[in-house]
Amino acid sequence: MRSLFAKTPSAEPLAQKPGQLKVLGRYVRRNALLAIIGAVVGLWALQLIFSYLSELDSLDDSYTMSEAIKYIFYRSPYFLEQFIPTGALLGAVVGLGLLANKSELVVMRAAGVSIYRIVGWVLQPALIFVLLALAINQFVLPHSNQLAKDINDEGSRSLVTSVRGYWTVQPRFENAQDGSAKPAGSDILYIDYADVQGNIGEVKRWHLDNDGNLQTAIHAKDGQYVGRQALDSSSGTPSGQYRYEWQLNDMTTLSINQGFESSQAVFASDTLSLPFAPESVYLLTRKAEDLSLTQLYEHRQFMRGQGNRSLEHELAFWQKLLSPLSILSLVIVACSFVFGSLRTHSLGLRIVVALLFGLLFSYVQDLVGFVSLATGFSPLLMVLLPILGSAALGFYLIKRQM
């Protein structure tokens, strides 16, 4: 580093030597990249250790230590994606702080290198983690989260009050003597799981009469997609629409008669009809955090076509889409923490402040998400608020150092 500035008495000679600026930029980028990698990997490793220790309390005859290790392994991409923003913030502070400790930042500024150029050099390695976070969200998390749930969700599958999966209420009609259709109560349908091949998991269905009284309860172990049938346009339904059918297996039907008498029957199979394709059923039965960015977009378009809205999925869509801006805004804040005299505040204090700010940013993101779900306020605007706030704070602090 000393050789770069030894014969540079002012900023103008350095500005006339793009080759030296290129070497200097490569040096800053390398330091920032190594520091960010160390911070992200360190936070990720700590989370893996703490998560494994928490799983030890759940070990029993059916949930062994090897299954706990597999569960943590499948959850590790989720932990990595969650700690990339805070790790980028902490790594940028450490990388620039080490340069400031050796007075290299002071030499760069004295040689005429602007703060914004240095910030730009630090943002470039952060873009690698932006792409990494997007790749994990798109290609890894939908599969790894499902594998983790298959291991650790055995106890919740039998709960009737479970909110996972797909719930819907379907009106039921019967044909009158004059050929018209009259209401005949409604069906409450629950599908526990579905995949993109058309296989579905546990299915529960409750038949209610017009007064809301329970008539029949049906339970099926699983089902397979068998095909679709075009709806008859003469019945008033627009042409081009279909009914999609599944064959249900191992069905148990409980009929509740008047006087609270009941009877139970077991059938080998039956047919379930739904107005949407297996791909849509798959999207409807998955949690928002388990869907990729493109799947969340497809879910959003499907709900719009149905005239409905899922704030939870919209919030997850905007959080994943705007996650690159979250990382870059935190790196800008990190740069603002370093510039200035280290005699005023030590590097250790700045690292602690940066870590606290990263945690605060994460908590604020969660808070505005809850506010959006509770009030129905725009998820896009609520996700943007902490990002714009942190970026504005970073630019303000950097401008003060100029």
LUMROMAR-312553 format. One record per residue (C-alpha): residue in one letter; x, y, z. Coordinates in Angstrom, 2 decimals. Layout:
BEGIN
{"A", {X, Y, Z}},
...
***
This chain:
BEGIN
{"M", {0.00, 0.00, 0.00}},
{"R", {2.83, 2.43, 0.83}},
{"S", {4.20, 2.12, -2.71}},
{"L", {0.94, 3.28, -4.20}},
{"F", {1.12, 6.64, -2.46}},
{"A", {4.87, 7.16, -1.97}},
{"K", {5.25, 9.38, -5.06}},
{"T", {1.76, 10.87, -5.02}},
{"P", {1.94, 14.34, -3.47}},
{"S", {-1.66, 15.24, -4.31}},
{"A", {-4.92, 13.77, -5.48}},
{"E", {-4.43, 14.85, -9.11}},
{"P", {-1.48, 12.55, -9.93}},
{"L", {-3.34, 9.52, -8.52}},
{"A", {-6.45, 10.41, -10.49}},
{"Q", {-4.31, 10.39, -13.64}},
{"K", {-3.15, 6.82, -12.96}},
{"P", {-6.15, 4.50, -13.44}},
{"G", {-3.86, 1.49, -13.12}},
{"Q", {-3.04, 2.35, -9.51}},
{"L", {-6.72, 3.02, -8.77}},
{"K", {-7.55, -0.40, -10.19}},
{"V", {-5.01, -2.07, -7.91}},
{"L", {-6.25, -0.04, -4.95}},
{"G", {-9.87, -0.95, -5.67}},
{"R", {-8.98, -4.62, -5.94}},
{"Y", {-7.22, -4.42, -2.55}},
{"V", {-10.25, -2.83, -0.85}},
{"R", {-12.69, -5.26, -2.47}},
{"R", {-10.61, -8.27, -1.39}},
{"N", {-10.46, -7.08, 2.22}},
{"A", {-14.20, -6.39, 2.27}},
{"L", {-15.02, -9.76, 0.66}},
{"L", {-12.92, -11.78, 3.11}},
{"A", {-14.36, -9.90, 6.10}},
{"I", {-17.96, -10.38, 4.92}},
{"I", {-17.36, -14.09, 4.29}},
{"G", {-15.91, -14.48, 7.77}},
{"A", {-18.80, -12.62, 9.40}},
{"V", {-21.53, -14.51, 7.52}},
{"V", {-19.94, -17.91, 8.11}},
{"G", {-19.32, -17.10, 11.79}},
{"L", {-22.91, -16.04, 12.45}},
{"W", {-24.19, -19.01, 10.45}},
{"A", {-22.06, -21.46, 12.45}},
{"L", {-23.25, -19.99, 15.76}},
{"Q", {-26.87, -20.34, 14.67}},
{"L", {-26.32, -23.97, 13.66}},
{"I", {-24.78, -24.77, 17.04}},
{"F", {-27.56, -23.06, 19.00}},
{"S", {-30.25, -24.72, 16.87}},
{"Y", {-28.72, -28.15, 17.41}},
{"L", {-28.54, -27.58, 21.17}},
{"S", {-32.21, -26.58, 21.18}},
{"E", {-33.13, -29.78, 19.31}},
{"L", {-31.47, -31.93, 21.96}},
{"D", {-34.42, -31.25, 24.31}},
{"S", {-36.77, -32.89, 21.78}},
{"L", {-34.86, -36.17, 21.42}},
{"D", {-36.81, -39.34, 22.14}},
{"D", {-37.24, -42.84, 20.73}},
{"S", {-38.86, -41.58, 17.52}},
{"Y", {-36.72, -38.44, 17.09}},
{"T", {-33.11, -39.54, 17.34}},
{"M", {-29.86, -37.60, 17.29}},
{"S", {-29.20, -38.51, 13.65}},
{"E", {-32.59, -37.11, 12.66}},
{"A", {-31.85, -33.93, 14.62}},
{"I", {-28.60, -33.54, 12.68}},
{"K", {-30.45, -34.09, 9.40}},
{"Y", {-33.06, -31.52, 10.42}},
{"I", {-30.38, -28.91, 11.20}},
{"F", {-28.65, -29.72, 7.91}},
{"Y", {-31.85, -29.13, 5.92}},
{"R", {-32.54, -25.91, 7.85}},
{"S", {-29.00, -24.58, 7.35}},
{"P", {-29.77, -22.82, 4.00}},
{"Y", {-32.59, -20.92, 5.74}},
{"F", {-30.24, -19.85, 8.55}},
{"L", {-27.61, -18.76, 6.00}},
{"E", {-30.11, -16.64, 4.07}},
{"Q", {-31.35, -15.03, 7.28}},
{"F", {-27.85, -13.97, 8.40}},
{"I", {-26.53, -12.66, 5.07}},
{"P", {-27.74, -9.03, 5.66}},
{"T", {-26.36, -8.81, 9.21}},
{"G", {-23.17, -10.61, 8.16}},
{"A", {-22.65, -8.18, 5.27}},
{"L", {-23.09, -5.26, 7.67}},
{"L", {-20.66, -6.69, 10.22}},
{"G", {-18.15, -7.79, 7.60}},
{"A", {-18.07, -4.38, 5.93}},
{"V", {-17.39, -2.72, 9.29}},
{"V", {-14.59, -5.20, 10.08}},
{"G", {-13.02, -4.96, 6.60}},
{"L", {-12.96, -1.17, 6.49}},
{"G", {-12.11, -0.97, 10.18}},
{"L", {-8.93, -3.00, 9.65}},
{"L", {-7.93, -0.61, 6.87}},
{"A", {-8.64, 2.34, 9.15}},
{"N", {-6.58, 0.80, 11.96}},
{"K", {-3.54, 0.82, 9.66}},
{"S", {-4.34, 4.42, 8.57}},
{"E", {-4.83, 3.15, 5.02}},
{"L", {-8.21, 4.88, 4.73}},
{"V", {-6.57, 8.13, 5.80}},
{"V", {-3.91, 7.72, 3.11}},
{"M", {-6.59, 7.00, 0.49}},
{"R", {-8.52, 10.11, 1.44}},
{"A", {-5.34, 12.21, 1.46}},
{"A", {-4.49, 10.90, -2.02}},
{"G", {-7.81, 12.17, -3.31}},
{"V", {-9.91, 9.00, -3.32}},
{"S", {-13.46, 10.01, -2.46}},
{"I", {-15.56, 8.32, 0.21}},
{"Y", {-18.18, 7.39, -2.38}},
{"R", {-15.55, 5.59, -4.49}},
{"I", {-14.46, 3.57, -1.46}},
{"V", {-18.11, 2.78, -0.63}},
{"G", {-18.59, 1.64, -4.22}},
{"W", {-15.64, -0.71, -3.90}},
{"V", {-17.15, -2.23, -0.73}},
{"L", {-20.59, -2.62, -2.34}},
{"Q", {-19.18, -4.72, -5.20}},
{"P", {-18.32, -7.83, -3.10}},
{"A", {-21.65, -7.36, -1.31}},
{"L", {-23.35, -7.99, -4.67}},
{"I", {-22.01, -11.55, -4.53}},
{"F", {-24.04, -12.14, -1.37}},
{"V", {-27.04, -10.47, -2.98}},
{"L", {-26.93, -13.08, -5.75}},
{"L", {-26.31, -15.83, -3.21}},
{"A", {-29.38, -14.83, -1.18}},
{"L", {-31.55, -14.74, -4.32}},
{"A", {-30.27, -18.16, -5.43}},
{"I", {-30.97, -19.70, -2.02}},
{"N", {-34.50, -18.24, -1.96}},
{"Q", {-35.26, -19.40, -5.49}},
{"F", {-33.67, -22.83, -5.79}},
{"V", {-32.79, -24.18, -2.33}},
{"L", {-35.29, -23.13, 0.34}},
{"P", {-38.46, -24.63, -1.24}},
{"H", {-36.86, -28.08, -1.15}},
{"S", {-34.76, -27.89, 2.02}},
{"N", {-37.57, -26.44, 4.16}},
{"Q", {-39.93, -29.20, 3.05}},
{"L", {-37.35, -31.89, 3.87}},
{"A", {-36.88, -30.34, 7.32}},
{"K", {-40.64, -30.26, 7.93}},
{"D", {-40.96, -33.91, 6.94}},
{"I", {-38.57, -34.77, 9.78}},
{"N", {-39.75, -32.43, 12.52}},
{"D", {-43.51, -32.09, 11.92}},
{"E", {-44.68, -35.60, 12.79}},
{"G", {-46.46, -34.42, 15.93}},
{"S", {-48.54, -31.75, 14.26}},
{"R", {-50.06, -33.77, 11.44}},
{"S", {-52.91, -35.17, 13.49}},
{"L", {-54.06, -31.85, 14.94}},
{"V", {-57.44, -30.81, 13.61}},
{"T", {-56.73, -27.20, 14.59}},
{"S", {-53.52, -27.04, 12.53}},
{"V", {-53.54, -24.03, 10.21}},
{"R", {-50.97, -25.39, 7.79}},
{"G", {-52.14, -26.77, 4.47}},
{"Y", {-55.15, -25.54, 2.50}},
{"W", {-58.57, -24.73, 3.95}},
{"T", {-61.60, -23.73, 1.91}},
{"V", {-65.38, -23.53, 2.16}},
{"Q", {-67.27, -24.72, -0.93}},
{"P", {-71.03, -24.16, -1.43}},
{"R", {-72.98, -27.28, -2.35}},
{"F", {-75.99, -27.40, -4.69}},
{"E", {-78.53, -29.98, -5.71}},
{"N", {-80.79, -30.11, -8.75}},
{"A", {-84.44, -29.20, -8.20}},
{"Q", {-87.35, -30.76, -10.09}},
{"D", {-87.57, -27.77, -12.42}},
{"G", {-83.92, -28.23, -13.44}},
{"S", {-82.56, -25.32, -11.42}},
{"A", {-79.85, -25.65, -8.74}},
{"K", {-80.72, -24.83, -5.16}},
{"P", {-78.37, -24.48, -2.17}},
{"A", {-77.74, -27.67, -0.21}},
{"G", {-75.37, -26.49, 2.49}},
{"S", {-71.59, -26.23, 2.20}},
{"D", {-68.40, -28.27, 2.46}},
{"I", {-65.34, -27.41, 4.56}},
{"L", {-62.29, -28.91, 2.87}},
{"Y", {-58.79, -29.34, 4.30}},
{"I", {-55.78, -30.65, 2.34}},
{"D", {-52.67, -31.26, 4.41}},
{"Y", {-50.05, -31.46, 1.65}},
{"A", {-49.66, -31.43, -2.13}},
{"D", {-46.75, -31.73, -4.53}},
{"V", {-46.29, -30.57, -8.11}},
{"Q", {-46.89, -34.11, -9.47}},
{"G", {-50.50, -34.02, -8.24}},
{"N", {-50.15, -36.19, -5.15}},
{"I", {-51.95, -34.91, -2.06}},
{"G", {-51.65, -35.90, 1.57}},
{"E", {-54.29, -36.15, 4.26}},
{"V", {-57.72, -34.84, 3.24}},
{"K", {-60.58, -33.94, 5.60}},
{"R", {-64.05, -32.83, 4.56}},
{"W", {-67.06, -31.76, 6.60}},
{"H", {-70.57, -31.53, 5.05}},
{"L", {-72.85, -28.89, 6.61}},
{"D", {-76.54, -28.35, 5.90}},
{"N", {-78.15, -24.97, 5.21}},
{"D", {-78.45, -24.34, 8.96}},
{"G", {-74.76, -25.06, 9.58}},
{"N", {-75.34, -28.45, 11.22}},
{"L", {-72.70, -31.11, 10.68}},
{"Q", {-73.99, -34.00, 8.58}},
{"T", {-70.93, -35.95, 7.44}},
{"A", {-67.21, -36.00, 8.25}},
{"I", {-64.85, -37.62, 5.74}},
{"H", {-61.19, -38.49, 6.16}},
{"A", {-58.83, -39.79, 3.46}},
{"K", {-55.24, -40.87, 3.92}},
{"D", {-53.95, -39.49, 0.60}},
{"G", {-54.84, -39.07, -3.06}},
{"Q", {-53.51, -38.97, -6.62}},
{"Y", {-54.42, -36.69, -9.49}},
{"V", {-56.34, -38.53, -12.23}},
{"G", {-57.17, -35.80, -14.76}},
{"R", {-59.52, -32.98, -15.64}},
{"Q", {-62.95, -32.65, -17.21}},
{"A", {-64.27, -29.72, -19.21}},
{"L", {-67.30, -28.00, -17.72}},
{"D", {-70.46, -27.87, -19.76}},
{"S", {-70.93, -24.34, -21.10}},
{"S", {-74.67, -24.92, -21.51}},
{"S", {-75.05, -24.88, -17.72}},
{"G", {-74.02, -21.25, -17.59}},
{"T", {-70.34, -21.88, -16.94}},
{"P", {-67.93, -20.20, -19.41}},
{"S", {-66.30, -22.60, -21.85}},
{"G", {-62.61, -23.41, -21.38}},
{"Q", {-62.97, -24.12, -17.65}},
{"Y", {-62.23, -27.48, -16.07}},
{"R", {-62.86, -29.57, -12.98}},
{"Y", {-59.72, -31.29, -11.72}},
{"E", {-60.19, -34.67, -10.05}},
{"W", {-58.20, -36.66, -7.49}},
{"Q", {-58.68, -40.27, -6.40}},
{"L", {-58.77, -40.45, -2.59}},
{"N", {-57.54, -43.57, -0.82}},
{"D", {-58.46, -45.24, 2.49}},
{"M", {-61.57, -43.14, 3.11}},
{"T", {-63.51, -43.17, 6.35}},
{"T", {-66.97, -41.54, 6.42}},
{"L", {-68.79, -40.64, 9.64}},
{"S", {-72.50, -39.87, 9.13}},
{"I", {-74.30, -37.95, 11.89}},
{"N", {-78.06, -38.50, 11.88}},
{"Q", {-80.80, -36.75, 13.82}},
{"G", {-80.78, -37.47, 17.54}},
{"F", {-76.97, -37.53, 17.47}},
{"E", {-76.89, -41.08, 16.18}},
{"S", {-73.94, -41.79, 13.95}},
{"S", {-72.63, -44.48, 11.64}},
{"Q", {-69.20, -45.10, 10.17}},
{"A", {-68.27, -46.58, 6.81}},
{"V", {-64.91, -47.33, 5.18}},
{"F", {-64.31, -47.06, 1.43}},
{"A", {-61.26, -48.03, -0.60}},
{"S", {-61.41, -44.90, -2.75}},
{"D", {-63.52, -41.94, -3.82}},
{"T", {-63.19, -38.87, -6.04}},
{"L", {-62.41, -35.29, -5.04}},
{"S", {-63.14, -32.46, -7.51}},
{"L", {-61.58, -29.00, -7.33}},
{"P", {-61.82, -26.00, -9.66}},
{"F", {-58.04, -25.52, -9.98}},
{"A", {-55.02, -27.46, -11.21}},
{"P", {-52.53, -29.51, -9.13}},
{"E", {-49.91, -26.75, -9.47}},
{"S", {-52.29, -24.33, -7.76}},
{"V", {-53.12, -26.82, -5.01}},
{"Y", {-49.39, -27.18, -4.38}},
{"L", {-49.03, -23.41, -3.99}},
{"L", {-52.06, -23.19, -1.70}},
{"T", {-50.84, -25.88, 0.70}},
{"R", {-47.35, -24.43, 1.23}},
{"K", {-46.36, -21.74, 3.68}},
{"A", {-45.14, -18.46, 2.24}},
{"E", {-41.60, -18.91, 3.58}},
{"D", {-41.33, -22.28, 1.78}},
{"L", {-42.09, -20.88, -1.69}},
{"S", {-39.55, -19.46, -4.11}},
{"L", {-39.83, -15.97, -5.53}},
{"T", {-41.40, -17.16, -8.78}},
{"Q", {-43.83, -19.42, -6.91}},
{"L", {-44.89, -16.52, -4.71}},
{"Y", {-45.55, -14.49, -7.85}},
{"E", {-47.62, -17.34, -9.31}},
{"H", {-49.54, -17.59, -6.03}},
{"R", {-50.20, -13.84, -6.14}},
{"Q", {-51.51, -14.03, -9.70}},
{"F", {-53.68, -17.05, -8.88}},
{"M", {-55.24, -15.31, -5.87}},
{"R", {-55.95, -12.25, -8.00}},
{"G", {-57.68, -14.47, -10.54}},
{"Q", {-59.83, -15.90, -7.74}},
{"G", {-60.67, -12.42, -6.45}},
{"N", {-58.85, -13.10, -3.18}},
{"R", {-55.69, -11.85, -1.50}},
{"S", {-53.13, -13.39, 0.86}},
{"L", {-51.25, -10.69, 2.74}},
{"E", {-48.84, -13.25, 4.17}},
{"H", {-47.71, -14.38, 0.71}},
{"E", {-47.58, -10.82, -0.63}},
{"L", {-45.39, -9.81, 2.31}},
{"A", {-43.05, -12.76, 1.72}},
{"F", {-42.89, -11.91, -2.00}},
{"W", {-41.80, -8.32, -1.42}},
{"Q", {-39.37, -9.31, 1.35}},
{"K", {-37.59, -11.78, -0.94}},
{"L", {-37.71, -9.49, -3.98}},
{"L", {-36.30, -6.51, -2.06}},
{"S", {-33.78, -8.47, 0.02}},
{"P", {-30.90, -7.27, -2.22}},
{"L", {-31.74, -3.68, -1.32}},
{"S", {-31.72, -4.64, 2.37}},
{"I", {-28.19, -6.01, 2.07}},
{"L", {-26.89, -3.00, 0.15}},
{"S", {-28.50, -0.49, 2.52}},
{"L", {-26.87, -2.20, 5.51}},
{"V", {-23.47, -2.13, 3.79}},
{"I", {-23.89, 1.64, 3.26}},
{"V", {-24.64, 2.03, 6.98}},
{"A", {-21.54, -0.08, 7.76}},
{"C", {-19.34, 2.23, 5.70}},
{"S", {-20.70, 5.26, 7.56}},
{"F", {-19.68, 3.67, 10.89}},
{"V", {-16.02, 3.41, 9.89}},
{"F", {-15.13, 6.76, 8.33}},
{"G", {-13.90, 9.22, 10.88}},
{"S", {-11.27, 9.24, 13.59}},
{"L", {-10.79, 5.94, 15.43}},
{"R", {-9.55, 7.92, 18.42}},
{"T", {-13.14, 9.04, 19.03}},
{"H", {-14.59, 5.51, 19.02}},
{"S", {-12.62, 2.27, 18.91}},
{"L", {-13.12, -0.37, 16.22}},
{"G", {-14.51, -2.80, 18.80}},
{"L", {-17.24, -0.35, 19.77}},
{"R", {-18.12, 0.24, 16.13}},
{"I", {-18.42, -3.51, 15.56}},
{"V", {-20.76, -3.85, 18.54}},
{"V", {-22.86, -0.91, 17.33}},
{"A", {-23.00, -2.41, 13.83}},
{"L", {-24.14, -5.77, 15.20}},
{"L", {-26.83, -4.10, 17.30}},
{"F", {-27.98, -2.09, 14.30}},
{"G", {-28.20, -5.25, 12.20}},
{"L", {-30.35, -6.96, 14.84}},
{"L", {-32.49, -3.83, 15.17}},
{"F", {-32.99, -3.74, 11.40}},
{"S", {-34.11, -7.38, 11.45}},
{"Y", {-36.55, -6.74, 14.30}},
{"V", {-37.96, -3.66, 12.57}},
{"Q", {-38.50, -5.71, 9.40}},
{"D", {-40.44, -8.30, 11.41}},
{"L", {-42.42, -5.56, 13.16}},
{"V", {-43.52, -3.79, 9.98}},
{"G", {-44.47, -7.19, 8.57}},
{"F", {-46.76, -7.84, 11.55}},
{"V", {-48.22, -4.33, 11.18}},
{"S", {-48.98, -5.01, 7.52}},
{"L", {-50.68, -8.33, 8.32}},
{"A", {-52.69, -6.80, 11.17}},
{"T", {-53.82, -3.63, 9.41}},
{"G", {-53.89, -4.69, 5.76}},
{"F", {-51.52, -1.83, 4.89}},
{"S", {-49.49, -2.15, 1.69}},
{"P", {-46.83, -4.91, 2.16}},
{"L", {-44.62, -3.24, -0.46}},
{"L", {-44.53, 0.06, 1.41}},
{"M", {-43.99, -1.59, 4.79}},
{"V", {-41.06, -3.63, 3.45}},
{"L", {-39.53, -0.52, 1.85}},
{"L", {-39.71, 1.62, 5.00}},
{"P", {-36.77, 0.06, 6.95}},
{"I", {-34.71, -0.25, 3.76}},
{"L", {-35.13, 3.41, 2.82}},
{"G", {-34.63, 4.45, 6.44}},
{"S", {-31.32, 2.60, 6.81}},
{"A", {-30.04, 3.79, 3.41}},
{"A", {-30.94, 7.41, 4.24}},
{"L", {-29.20, 7.10, 7.62}},
{"G", {-26.09, 5.67, 5.97}},
{"F", {-25.84, 8.43, 3.34}},
{"Y", {-26.44, 11.08, 6.00}},
{"L", {-23.64, 9.78, 8.21}},
{"I", {-21.28, 9.45, 5.23}},
{"K", {-22.02, 13.02, 4.16}},
{"R", {-21.14, 14.23, 7.65}},
{"Q", {-17.67, 12.71, 7.31}},
{"M", {-16.95, 14.54, 4.03}},
***
